[in-house]
C-alpha cells in the first residue's frame, strides 16, 4: 500500500515502513539530473574509442576515492595522506582470490568489503590517538610500508611486475562492449558512493561529523562520543576506498603495488579533492574528471607535460581557493547541495 503526502514543496511516499521524499521544485533536482544524464551519454559518444572509455572509467574511479576521502576529512577532522593503502588492500585481495581460487568479481567483492572493514577498524584508533600532523604522517607511511612488503614478498605480490591474470570485470565476448559496460559500471559505483555519502552528511551522523570537524573539544563537552563516530566514519570510508581497488584490479586484469601505493598516486587524489573543492563531495567528481582529463590532454605535448601538469594544478590551487565547484556555487548559490567545510588546521 502506497500513500502519498505533500509537505512544504516535497512529496513523501509511504510504502509500508519505508518513507521516500522527492523535492518538487526543479532547482533541487534539475542540475544533478542533467549532470548524470551527461555522464551517461559519454560512453555512448566515445563507444568507438577504447582509450577515451578507459579515461572516463579511470576518472570515475578516482572520483569514488575522492568522494570517500571528502567524507573522511569531515568525519574525523584529519587529513589522510594514505588512501592508497586501502586501494592496495582491495586490489590485492581481489587479485589473489581471483588468481589462486579462480573467483570472479562478484565473488571477490564481499571479501574485499570485509577486508576493508577489518583493516579500517584496526587502524581507526589512530583517529583518536594521533592528532593533526601525526595522523597525516602515519597515514603517509602506511602505504609506503605496504609497498615495501610487495617487494620483499615477491612470491605473493610479484613486486614491480604485479599480479596478472585476474578475472575481468566484464566478459561479454566483444571488446568494445566490455569497455562500454565497464564504463557504465564505474558510473553506477560513483553514483552509489555519492548517494551514500550525501545521505550520511544530511543525516544525524553528518551533523555529528560537522560538530567534530568544527571543534572536537566543544563536541566532546556537549556529550558527543566523538571517538565512536570517528571510528565509524574511518572504517566505512576505508571499506569504500577498498572497493575502488577491487574495481581497478578486475577492470585492468592486473594489479601492481608500484602503480597505486607510491606518493604520486596519493598526490593525484589529494589534488582532485582540493582542485574540485575542499569539503565538497560533488566537487570531488569535478576535480577527478578535470585532473584526469588535464593529465591526458597534456601528454600530447610530450615529456614537458610532467612539468606543466603540476604547475597548472598549483596555479589553480592558489587562484581558486574554493575549487572549481566553488565557481558554480558562487553563481548558483540557491542550488541545494550538501556542503561541510573542512577546518583550517
GINOR-V890667 format. One record per pair of residues at least 24 apart in sequence whose ideal C-beta (glycine too) atoms are under 7 Angstrom apart, sorted by the first residue. I is the first residue (numbers start at 1). GAP is how many residues later the second one is. D is the distance in whole Angstrom. If there is no record, write none. Layout:
((I & GAP & D) (I & GAP & D))
//
This chain:
((27 & 307 & 6) (27 & 308 & 6) (28 & 308 & 5) (31 & 304 & 6) (36 & 155 & 7) (39 & 148 & 6) (40 & 147 & 7) (43 & 137 & 5) (43 & 140 & 4) (43 & 141 & 6) (47 & 129 & 6) (47 & 133 & 6) (50 & 129 & 5) (53 & 126 & 4) (53 & 127 & 6) (53 & 130 & 5) (55 & 237 & 6) (55 & 241 & 5) (56 & 127 & 5) (57 & 125 & 6) (57 & 126 & 5) (57 & 129 & 5) (57 & 194 & 7) (58 & 234 & 6) (59 & 229 & 5) (59 & 230 & 5) (59 & 233 & 4) (59 & 234 & 7) (60 & 126 & 4) (60 & 127 & 6) (60 & 130 & 5) (61 & 125 & 6) (61 & 183 & 5) (61 & 186 & 6) (61 & 187 & 6) (62 & 207 & 6) (62 & 210 & 6) (62 & 226 & 4) (62 & 230 & 6) (63 & 127 & 5) (63 & 221 & 6) (63 & 222 & 5) (63 & 225 & 4) (63 & 226 & 7) (64 & 125 & 6) (64 & 126 & 5) (64 & 129 & 5) (64 & 180 & 5) (65 & 176 & 6) (65 & 179 & 5) (65 & 204 & 5) (66 & 203 & 6) (66 & 206 & 5) (66 & 207 & 5) (66 & 210 & 7) (66 & 218 & 4) (66 & 221 & 6) (66 & 222 & 5) (67 & 126 & 5) (67 & 127 & 6) (67 & 130 & 6) (67 & 214 & 5) (67 & 217 & 5) (68 & 125 & 7) (68 & 169 & 5) (68 & 172 & 4) (68 & 173 & 5) (69 & 200 & 7) (69 & 204 & 6) (70 & 203 & 6) (70 & 209 & 7) (70 & 210 & 7) (70 & 211 & 5) (70 & 214 & 5) (71 & 126 & 5) (71 & 129 & 7) (71 & 130 & 7) (71 & 162 & 7) (71 & 166 & 5) (71 & 210 & 7) (72 & 161 & 6) (72 & 162 & 6) (72 & 165 & 4) (73 & 206 & 7) (73 & 269 & 5) (74 & 135 & 5) (74 & 136 & 7) (74 & 139 & 5) (74 & 205 & 6) (74 & 266 & 5) (74 & 268 & 6) (75 & 134 & 4) (75 & 137 & 7) (75 & 154 & 7) (75 & 155 & 7) (75 & 158 & 3) (76 & 51 & 5) (76 & 154 & 5) (76 & 157 & 6) (76 & 158 & 6) (77 & 135 & 5) (77 & 136 & 5) (77 & 139 & 6) (77 & 266 & 7) (78 & 49 & 6) (78 & 57 & 5) (79 & 57 & 5) (80 & 59 & 5) (81 & 55 & 5) (81 & 58 & 5) (81 & 59 & 4) (81 & 185 & 6) (82 & 57 & 4) (82 & 58 & 6) (82 & 60 & 5) (82 & 61 & 5) (82 & 184 & 7) (83 & 158 & 5) (83 & 183 & 7) (83 & 186 & 6) (84 & 59 & 5) (84 & 176 & 5) (84 & 177 & 5) (84 & 181 & 5) (84 & 182 & 5) (85 & 57 & 5) (85 & 58 & 4) (85 & 61 & 6) (86 & 30 & 6) (86 & 33 & 7) (86 & 152 & 5) (86 & 155 & 4) (86 & 156 & 5) (86 & 159 & 7) (87 & 154 & 6) (87 & 157 & 6) (87 & 158 & 4) (87 & 173 & 5) (88 & 55 & 6) (88 & 58 & 5) (88 & 157 & 6) (88 & 169 & 6) (88 & 172 & 6) (88 & 173 & 5) (89 & 26 & 6) (89 & 27 & 6) (89 & 30 & 5) (89 & 153 & 5) (89 & 156 & 6) (90 & 26 & 6) (90 & 152 & 3) (90 & 153 & 6) (90 & 154 & 7) (90 & 155 & 3) (90 & 156 & 4) (91 & 154 & 4) (91 & 155 & 7) (91 & 157 & 6) (91 & 158 & 4) (91 & 164 & 4) (91 & 169 & 6) (92 & 65 & 7) (92 & 163 & 6) (94 & 72 & 7) (94 & 152 & 4) (94 & 155 & 4) (94 & 156 & 6) (95 & 68 & 4) (95 & 71 & 5) (95 & 154 & 5) (95 & 160 & 5) (98 & 68 & 5) (98 & 69 & 5) (99 & 64 & 6) (99 & 66 & 6) (99 & 67 & 6) (103 & 64 & 7) (104 & 63 & 5) (105 & 62 & 6) (105 & 64 & 5) (105 & 145 & 5) (108 & 138 & 6) (109 & 137 & 6) (112 & 130 & 6) (112 & 131 & 6) (112 & 134 & 4) (113 & 126 & 5) (113 & 129 & 7) (113 & 130 & 6) (115 & 127 & 6) (116 & 122 & 6) (116 & 123 & 3) (116 & 126 & 3) (116 & 127 & 7) (117 & 118 & 6) (117 & 122 & 5) (119 & 119 & 7) (120 & 114 & 6) (120 & 115 & 4) (120 & 118 & 3) (120 & 119 & 6) (121 & 114 & 5) (124 & 107 & 4) (124 & 110 & 4) (124 & 111 & 5) (127 & 103 & 4) (127 & 104 & 7) (127 & 107 & 5) (128 & 99 & 5) (128 & 102 & 6) (132 & 213 & 7) (143 & 118 & 5) (146 & 111 & 7) (146 & 115 & 6) (147 & 110 & 5) (147 & 114 & 4) (147 & 115 & 7) (150 & 107 & 4) (157 & 100 & 6) (160 & 96 & 7) (160 & 98 & 5) (161 & 95 & 7) (162 & 92 & 6) (162 & 93 & 6) (162 & 94 & 2) (162 & 95 & 7) (163 & 91 & 7) (163 & 92 & 5) (164 & 89 & 7) (164 & 90 & 4) (166 & 83 & 5) (166 & 84 & 6) (166 & 87 & 5) (166 & 88 & 6) (166 & 89 & 7) (167 & 83 & 6) (168 & 82 & 6) (168 & 85 & 5) (169 & 78 & 7) (169 & 81 & 4) (169 & 82 & 5) (182 & 69 & 6) (186 & 61 & 7) (189 & 58 & 6) (193 & 47 & 6) (194 & 87 & 7) (197 & 84 & 5) (198 & 83 & 7) (198 & 140 & 6) (201 & 80 & 7) (201 & 137 & 5) (201 & 139 & 6) (202 & 136 & 5) (205 & 24 & 7) (209 & 24 & 6) (210 & 130 & 5) (213 & 127 & 7) (213 & 129 & 6) (213 & 130 & 6) (214 & 129 & 6) (271 & 42 & 5) (274 & 43 & 6) (274 & 49 & 7) (275 & 38 & 6) (275 & 41 & 5) (275 & 42 & 7) (275 & 48 & 6) (275 & 49 & 6) (276 & 47 & 5) (276 & 48 & 6) (276 & 49 & 5) (277 & 45 & 6) (277 & 46 & 3) (277 & 47 & 7) (277 & 48 & 4) (277 & 49 & 5) (278 & 45 & 6) (278 & 64 & 6) (279 & 60 & 7) (279 & 61 & 6) (279 & 62 & 5) (279 & 63 & 4) (280 & 43 & 7) (280 & 45 & 5) (280 & 59 & 6) (281 & 57 & 7) (282 & 43 & 6) (282 & 55 & 5) (283 & 40 & 5) (283 & 41 & 7) (283 & 42 & 3) (286 & 38 & 5) (286 & 39 & 5) (287 & 36 & 7) (287 & 37 & 7) (290 & 34 & 6))
//
